[in-house]
Amino acid sequence: MPFLIQKKVDGSVAERWELGRSPLIVGRGEKAHARIADPELSRQHFEIAFKENAFVLRDLDSKNGTIVNGRRVTETQLNLEDQIHAGETNFVFTDKGAVDNMPTLVGMHQPKVLRGR
């Protein structure tokens, strides 16, 4: 099964979610399945769903957009090791469930450090 991995600034794993047949909504709001403390994320920023034998990422009309491999997308089929940037948070779509040997995010924006929250 594939995973969505949230990456820290140093490239290590912050969080991971196993993807299955049910959609995964990523955002900062209470209705998001993957809740991220990032004020630049919309409450429901993007969704990853299994459609026609593939995982598809769909931006949920977010304020700041969703970037996959450096390209802003509204909807795209995900490929293994795709790099996703939303708000100030970086993710990787991968089939590696272990945290070792995860790809680093090359050329991606680094998240801001949130203080006093």
C-alpha positions in Angstrom: 0.0 0.0 0.0 1.2 3.5 -0.7 1.7 6.2 1.9 1.6 10.0 2.2 4.6 11.1 4.2 4.8 14.6 5.8 8.5 15.7 5.8 10.3 17.8 8.3 12.7 20.6 7.3 15.7 18.2 7.7 14.0 15.7 5.4 13.0 13.2 8.1 9.5 11.9 8.5 7.1 14.0 10.6 4.0 11.9 10.0 2.6 9.3 7.7 -0.7 8.0 6.5 -1.4 4.7 4.8 -3.6 5.2 1.7 -6.4 2.8 0.9 -9.7 2.8 -0.9 -11.1 5.6 1.3 -10.2 9.2 0.3 -7.7 11.1 2.5 -8.3 14.8 3.0 -5.4 16.9 4.1 -5.8 20.3 5.7 -5.7 22.2 9.0 -9.4 22.0 9.8 -11.3 19.6 12.0 -12.8 17.7 9.1 -9.4 16.9 7.6 -8.3 13.3 8.1 -4.6 14.4 8.0 -4.6 17.5 10.2 -1.5 19.7 9.8 -0.7 22.7 12.0 0.1 25.0 9.1 -1.7 28.3 8.9 -1.0 28.5 5.1 -3.1 25.3 4.5 -6.8 25.6 3.8 -9.1 23.8 6.3 -9.5 21.1 3.6 -6.6 21.7 1.2 -6.3 18.6 -1.0 -7.6 15.1 -1.3 -6.0 11.8 -2.4 -8.5 9.2 -3.6 -8.2 5.9 -5.3 -9.8 6.1 -8.8 -9.7 3.7 -11.7 -6.7 1.7 -10.3 -4.6 4.9 -9.5 -4.3 7.4 -6.7 -5.4 10.9 -7.7 -4.6 14.1 -5.9 -7.3 16.8 -6.2 -6.9 20.4 -4.9 -10.0 21.3 -2.9 -10.1 24.9 -4.1 -7.4 25.8 -1.7 -6.4 29.5 -1.2 -2.7 28.8 -1.9 -2.9 25.9 -4.3 -1.2 22.5 -4.4 2.2 21.9 -6.0 3.2 18.4 -7.3 6.8 18.1 -8.5 7.1 21.9 -8.9 3.9 22.3 -10.9 0.6 23.8 -9.6 -2.2 21.3 -10.1 -6.0 21.1 -9.7 -6.0 17.3 -10.2 -3.3 14.8 -11.1 -2.6 11.1 -11.0 0.2 10.5 -8.5 3.3 8.5 -9.2 5.6 6.9 -6.6 8.0 9.4 -5.1 6.0 12.4 -6.3 6.8 15.5 -4.1 3.8 17.5 -2.9 3.9 21.0 -1.5 0.9 22.6 0.1 0.9 25.7 2.3 4.4 25.5 3.9 4.3 21.7 4.2 6.1 19.1 2.1 4.9 15.6 1.4 6.0 12.5 -0.5 3.7 9.9 -2.1 5.6 6.6 -1.7 5.2 2.9 -1.3 7.9 2.8 1.4 6.2 2.3 4.8 9.5 2.4 6.7 10.9 5.7 7.6 14.5 4.8 6.6 15.8 5.6 3.1 13.0 8.1 2.4 13.8 10.5 -0.5 14.7 14.0 0.4 12.8 16.9 -1.0 15.2 18.5 -3.5 14.4 22.1 -4.5 11.2 22.3 -2.4 10.2 25.2 -0.1 11.0 24.7 3.5 8.3 25.2 6.1 8.3 28.2 8.3 8.8 27.7 12.0 5.6 28.5 13.8 6.2 30.2 17.1 3.7 31.0 19.9 1.0 28.6 18.8 
